Amino acid sequence: GKKLCKECDGTGLFLLGIALGFHAPIDVIQLILQTDPEQILQEDSYGANPLHMACLNGASIETVKLLIKSHGKKLMINAFDNDNRTPLHQCVECICLNEIDYLEGCQVIHALLAAEGGTDMLHHQDAHGDTPLGIVQASLTHNGSMNVESSHLKHLYSNLLKYSVEIYKSKKKILEAAGYCQKRHSAGRTVSAPILINRKDISSSYTISTGSLSTEPSNEQREVG
């Protein structure tokens, strides 16, 4: 049981990572976690944790939710692989490569962004300077080599862009409410007078509901013919 779970392959993958890579049923994932709970935080030789692996391999929304419920915060906040990628980067690329059903991929994105700390991933740049939104934009530009419908990519880009703006506005509102106000300098200049606050408090305060984000392209975004 547990001894077998402790074994890993040549790339540092433990049993949980291997199971996720082969789309194991959710009851198998649950059994592994019950047998060896520590595997939820194990990284492979490329710095990828189980949530990275799940999103990279197009795991089901049920599996992703299970991982988030088990240890979501530690799997997402400051959890970057060796390419400085977050699970959201992996999920978006998986959608762009048509390696997961589009609607289920959108549900995974919503689950990631709705979890605590999830919104931080949207603006994070990987080792190549790409954000998740940038990956979709690049896929739209080179869609000739992709197998995914352009209407889906446009819909995904539109949703992520809308969400990005929501997060920016929410951060700004929180900073202003926390005391980042404008103060007139004695010499007549207007300067910013920030009140010191905990950045962690800001991060945990702008988890926005994803209920407003659709998972279906609008009529205008659907391809005709």
Sequence and secondary structure as in RCSB ss.txt:
>XXXX:A:sequence
GKKLCKECDGTGLFLLGIALGFHAPIDVIQLILQTDPEQILQEDSYGANPLHMACLNGASIETVKLLIKSHGKKL
MINAFDNDNRTPLHQCVECICLNEIDYLEGCQVIHALLAAEGGTDMLHHQDAHGDTPLGIVQASLTHNGSMNVES
SHLKHLYSNLLKYSVEIYKSKKKILEAAGYCQKRHSAGRTVSAPILINRKDISSSYTISTGSLSTEPSNEQREVG
>XXXX:A:secstr
 HHHHT B TT  BHHHHHHHTT  HHHHHHHHHH GGGGG   TTS  HHHHHHHTT  HHHHHHHHHHHHHHH
HTT   TT   HHHHHHHHHHTT S HHHHHHHHHHHHHSTTGGGGGG   TTS  HHHHHHHHHHTGGG  S H
HHHHHHHHHHHHHHHHHHHHHHHHHHHTT EEEE TTS EEEE     HHHHHHH     TTS SS  TTTS   
